[in-house]
Amino acid sequence: MTVWSHIVRSLEGGEPCALVTVATARGSTPRESGARMVVWADGRFSGTIGGGTLEFEALRWARQALAGGRRGREVRTVSLGPDLGQCCGGRIDVAIEALEPAQLPMARTLAEREAERVPFATRAHVRSGAAVEREIVGQPEDPGFLLEEDGTLLETFGTYRRPLYLFGAGHVGKALILALAPLPFDITWLDSREEVFPKAVPGNVRKLLLNRDDRSVAGCLALAPDSAFVLAMTHSHALDEDIMAAGLAQQRFAYCGVIGSATKRARFEKRLKARGLASAVVSAMVCPVGLPAIRSKHPAAIAAGVAADLLERDEAALQKTVRPKELVRFRAGAQ
């Protein structure tokens, strides 16, 4: 979640708030280290550290800190079973940090960096009873949350988002955009028909027209990072084929998928091989896309299956490319 934008709005109105963070998580726990939520004195909150009794108690602790006018942060250690009666069995350190209007300049700086939608690291020196003043120190370092013995606090904010190049703004494309809105994807949405795009799109989406200003399929994909997923669901099978040919030929994308049936896959395989693509390269194409257990043809149902499949593939790809602690770091604060 984006915590600092909420904090800025609160402090600009002269209203203190509290930042609640899962500092460490050991064993079976509702959320990972770095999960956060923002809490206000009247009980409002944004984000989650896992729900249930743990979150209920954390909300109470945060409200107590705000009501008591406390400054700085405190850490509470909780054994979920003995202390809260939860069956998870894990152990969590929860940091409660009260923020006051005087910290608005810091909050604005961090909110601006957070808006870039790229994980970033901060450093602060924590002193008992004193406000925590963070400074940005560049790219995140492993681990994502670390309080050293001398009081130096290193944290990671922001959420890593998988780049997704989604071709097609038809019924399923529109439904998929909505399904992916709260998920960790940074979407470039492409179509050759300007009129089919909705005027408003989620914050993780940018619209791009094809076949105008030299924005060809190959040209667009040439700008995509190696970690991108490429998904074709356009109004034209010929265009879908061009997208798969361009994406597969580069042999650098983590996923190349096209909506369709087993019959469409067989035809595409034959045509792509006729274009000169090797059998091993063509076999990497995903078609049909989504979860096979979902048989409904309703656009929203198709989109739900595709979103779930993409999320699973994204997490699997991250496990292959980053260490487990880094995965926690990248996902820290994800909604």
LINFENQUI-V747733 format. One record per helix or strand of 3 or more residues. SS is the DSSP state (a for helix, b for strand). FROM is the first residue (numbers start at 1). TO is the last residue. If there is no record, write none. Layout:
# LINFENQUI-V747733
[[SS:FROM:TO] [SS:FROM:TO]]
This chain:
# LINFENQUI-V747733
[[a:3:12] [b:17:26] [b:36:39] [b:45:47] [a:52:67] [b:72:79] [a:80:84] [b:91:99] [a:101:114] [b:120:125] [b:145:147] [b:152:157] [b:162:167] [a:171:180] [b:185:191] [a:194:196] [b:205:209] [a:217:222] [b:229:232] [a:237:250] [b:255:258] [a:262:274] [a:279:282] [a:299:321] [a:324:331]]
